[in-house]
Amino acid sequence: MNFRKKITAITVIIGFIISLTNSVAAQQTPLFSEYNYNPFIINPAYAGLTPNTEFSISNSGFFSPFEGSPKSFSLSGHGSINNNKMGLGAGIVSDEIGVTKSTSFFAAYAYKIYFDFDNDRPYWQNYHPNVLSFGITAGIQQYQDNLTELGITNDYVFAEDINATIPTIGVGFLFNLNTLYVGFSSPNVIGDALVSDKSFNISNTYYGYFGYRFFNNRFQDLIIKPNVLLKHEKGAPLQADINVAVSVRNKFELGGGYRTSNSFNLLAGLYVFNNFRLIYNYNIATNDSPLGNTHGFILSYQLKNGYTNN
């Protein structure tokens, strides 16, 4: 059986399950491997945490040769106001697999409380430390399920396409020190409460993440950054990303990690002209996944001094 037939068979099986449950579960915010380099996309509390306004664009899976394979795209921007006490931002996230596509538009607000802790750090490390931040998002999710493209006849479930507009409200918090950071967020805490079509059954997604920045005065040019991201969604197993990266004076980065029951992650990053940062990631599939390996990138731009601390 060739891959296209495999994808069709898998999609038909999914459709059969949908017909049995008489409900549709909309896609949630995708889990990007490079979440550490744009936490704002999963946590509104990160809005305005960078010293300068930041814009980011990312994708994953668009270079896959397999039809129907998962694809994710995001475009976002955020910055601070009121002497860095508040953050504002907005973004677009698109998630696609097979004939199903979900696109979310959101705006975010964050409020920050600063603490005065005396911690050493390399002079080139550039971010706002010692912050407790609370964030909220409001947005719209556009869901499309193009079932008629499957060409399945004599089944009412596949007789017409499904389109729905879903209001969303999300929350998040972040505690960030020079060395330690901890965050929690949910992109849509109200679920399907405001969806008029009761056939939709949307599960809330929850993210929790934490990390540490190791540095030593003897090695001022290096920071080692282990981190863990946890994702929980009702009806699905707990998913974890376990990664570590090494940053060299905000000039380049190398890292790797593991996503449970899914893939090994490799990444390389380069800082260009102080204001640009390009992160490339490569996901090596495990468990003989028919979708194969995937490529992705995230390109970020900061205004003013960018990623330098001069």
C-alpha positions in Angstrom: 0.0 0.0 0.0 1.5 3.4 -1.0 1.6 6.3 1.4 -1.3 8.2 -0.2 -3.6 5.2 0.3 -2.3 4.9 3.9 -3.3 8.5 4.6 -6.7 7.9 3.0 -7.3 4.8 5.1 -6.2 6.6 8.3 -8.5 9.5 7.5 -11.4 7.2 6.8 -10.9 5.5 10.2 -10.8 8.9 11.9 -14.0 9.8 10.1 -15.6 6.5 11.2 -14.8 7.3 14.8 -16.3 10.8 14.4 -19.5 9.2 13.1 -19.7 6.9 16.1 -19.2 9.7 18.6 -21.3 12.2 16.6 -18.9 15.0 17.6 -15.9 16.8 16.2 -12.9 17.8 18.2 -11.2 21.0 16.9 -7.5 21.2 16.7 -5.7 22.9 19.5 -2.6 25.1 19.5 0.2 23.0 18.0 3.2 22.0 20.0 6.2 23.6 18.3 9.6 22.1 19.0 11.1 25.6 19.2 8.7 26.8 21.8 11.6 28.1 23.9 12.4 30.7 21.3 8.8 32.0 21.1 7.1 31.2 24.4 4.5 33.9 23.6 2.8 31.6 21.1 1.7 29.3 24.0 1.7 31.7 26.9 0.3 35.3 26.9 2.2 36.1 30.1 5.4 36.2 28.0 4.1 39.4 26.2 6.6 42.2 26.8 9.2 40.1 28.6 11.9 40.8 26.0 13.6 44.1 26.4 12.6 45.1 22.9 9.5 44.5 20.8 9.8 41.1 19.1 8.3 39.6 15.9 8.5 35.9 15.0 7.4 33.7 12.2 7.7 29.9 12.3 6.6 26.7 10.5 6.9 23.0 10.9 6.1 20.2 8.5 5.8 22.3 5.3 8.7 20.5 3.6 7.3 17.0 4.2 6.9 15.0 1.0 3.9 13.1 2.4 0.4 14.2 1.5 -1.8 14.9 4.6 1.1 15.2 7.0 0.8 17.7 9.9 1.8 21.3 9.2 2.0 24.2 11.6 2.5 27.9 11.0 2.6 30.9 13.3 3.1 34.7 13.0 3.3 36.8 16.2 4.5 40.0 17.7 4.6 41.4 21.3 6.2 44.3 23.3 5.9 46.2 26.5 4.2 49.5 27.5 4.0 51.6 30.7 7.6 51.3 31.7 7.6 47.5 31.0 4.8 46.9 33.6 2.4 45.7 30.9 2.8 43.7 27.7 0.7 43.6 24.5 0.8 41.2 21.6 -1.1 39.4 18.9 -0.6 36.3 16.7 -1.9 33.9 14.1 -1.5 30.1 14.5 -2.5 27.6 11.7 -2.5 23.8 12.2 -3.3 21.4 9.4 -3.5 17.6 9.0 -5.2 15.7 6.2 -8.4 17.5 5.3 -8.7 19.3 8.6 -7.4 22.8 9.2 -7.6 25.1 12.2 -6.6 28.8 12.2 -6.5 30.9 15.3 -6.3 34.7 15.7 -5.6 36.1 19.1 -4.6 39.3 21.0 -2.9 39.2 24.4 -2.3 41.3 27.5 0.1 40.8 30.3 0.7 42.5 33.7 4.0 42.2 35.4 5.3 42.4 39.0 9.1 42.9 39.4 11.3 41.6 42.2 14.7 42.8 43.3 16.9 39.6 43.4 20.6 40.0 43.2 21.8 37.2 40.8 24.9 37.1 38.7 24.5 36.5 35.0 26.7 37.1 31.9 26.6 40.7 30.6 25.4 39.6 27.2 22.3 37.8 28.5 19.4 39.9 27.3 15.9 39.6 28.9 13.9 41.0 31.8 14.7 38.9 34.9 12.9 38.6 38.2 9.3 39.0 36.9 6.0 37.4 37.9 3.7 37.9 34.9 0.0 37.2 34.3 -1.5 37.1 30.9 -4.9 36.7 29.1 -5.8 36.2 25.4 -9.0 36.7 23.5 -9.4 35.4 19.9 -11.2 33.5 17.3 -10.6 29.9 16.0 -11.7 29.1 12.5 -12.2 25.3 12.0 -12.5 23.6 8.7 -13.1 19.9 8.0 -13.3 19.3 4.2 -14.8 15.9 4.4 -16.2 15.9 0.8 -12.6 15.8 -0.5 -12.3 12.3 0.8 -14.8 11.1 -1.9 -16.7 8.8 0.5 -20.3 8.3 -0.7 -23.4 6.8 0.9 -22.4 8.1 4.4 -24.2 11.2 5.7 -21.2 12.1 8.0 -19.1 12.8 4.9 -21.9 14.4 2.8 -20.9 18.0 3.6 -17.9 20.0 4.9 -17.8 21.3 8.4 -16.9 25.0 9.1 -17.2 26.7 12.5 -16.0 29.9 14.1 -15.1 29.4 17.8 -14.5 32.2 20.3 -11.5 31.6 22.6 -10.2 33.0 25.9 -6.9 31.9 27.2 -4.8 32.5 30.4 -1.2 32.1 31.5 1.4 33.0 34.1 5.2 33.1 34.2 7.7 33.3 37.0 11.1 34.3 35.6 14.4 34.6 37.4 18.0 35.0 36.1 18.4 31.2 36.4 15.0 29.6 36.7 11.7 30.1 34.9 8.3 28.4 35.3 5.2 28.9 33.3 1.6 27.6 32.9 -1.0 28.4 30.3 -4.2 27.3 28.5 -5.1 28.7 25.1 -8.9 28.2 25.5 -10.3 27.8 29.0 -13.9 28.2 27.9 -13.8 25.2 25.6 -16.9 24.9 23.5 -19.1 27.0 25.8 -19.7 29.7 23.1 -20.0 27.3 20.1 -23.4 27.3 18.6 -22.9 23.9 16.9 -23.3 21.4 19.7 -21.8 18.6 17.6 -18.4 20.2 18.5 -16.7 18.8 21.5 -13.5 20.8 22.2 -11.0 19.7 24.8 -9.0 22.3 26.7 -5.2 22.1 26.3 -2.9 22.8 29.2 0.8 23.7 29.0 3.3 23.6 31.8 7.0 24.3 31.4 10.1 25.0 33.3 13.8 25.5 32.7 17.1 26.4 34.2 20.0 28.5 32.9 23.4 27.2 34.0 26.4 29.6 33.8 29.7 30.0 35.7 32.0 33.0 36.0 34.8 30.9 34.5 32.8 30.3 31.4 31.1 33.7 30.7 30.6 32.9 27.1 28.3 29.9 27.6 24.9 29.3 29.1 23.5 25.7 29.3 19.7 25.6 29.2 17.8 22.4 30.1 14.0 22.7 29.9 10.8 20.6 29.9 7.4 21.3 28.4 4.4 19.3 29.4 1.1 19.2 27.3 -2.1 17.8 28.6 -5.4 17.3 26.8 -8.4 15.3 27.8 -8.5 11.9 26.1 -4.8 12.0 25.0 -1.7 10.8 26.9 0.5 13.4 28.6 3.1 14.7 26.2 6.5 15.9 27.3 9.3 17.7 25.5 12.7 17.3 27.2 15.4 19.5 25.7 18.8 21.1 26.4 20.5 23.9 24.5 23.9 25.6 24.7 24.0 29.3 23.9 27.3 31.1 23.0 27.2 34.8 23.7 23.9 35.2 21.8 25.9 34.3 18.6 24.8 30.8 18.0 23.1 27.9 19.7 23.0 24.1 19.5 20.5 21.7 21.2 18.6 18.5 21.2 15.9 16.6 23.0 13.2 14.0 23.0 9.4 14.2 22.6 7.7 11.3 24.3 6.3 8.7 21.9 7.0 10.9 19.0 10.5 12.1 18.0 14.0 13.1 18.8 14.6 16.9 18.4 17.7 18.6 17.0 18.2 22.4 16.6 20.7 24.9 15.6 20.4 28.7 15.9 22.3 31.7 14.6 22.1 35.4 15.5 22.6 37.8 12.6 23.2 41.5 12.7 22.3 41.6 16.4 18.6 41.9 15.6 17.8 38.6 13.8 17.7 35.1 15.2 17.1 32.0 13.1 16.4 28.6 14.7 16.3 25.5 12.6 14.9 22.3 14.1 14.8 18.7 12.8 12.5 16.1 14.3 13.5 12.5 13.9 10.4 10.3 14.1 10.3 7.3 16.3 8.1 4.2 16.5 8.3 3.8 12.7 6.0 6.7 12.1 4.6 6.7 8.5 4.9 10.5 8.4 8.7 10.4 8.5 11.0 13.2 9.7 10.1 16.9 9.7 11.9 20.2 9.3 10.9 23.5 10.9 12.3 27.0 11.6 11.6 30.1 13.6 12.8 33.5 12.5 12.6 36.3 15.1 13.4 40.0 14.9 13.9 42.4 17.9 13.9 46.2 17.5 16.6 48.6 18.9 19.6 46.7 20.2 18.0 43.4 19.3 19.5 40.3 21.1 22.6 42.2 22.3 22.9 43.8 25.8 25.2 46.6 24.9 
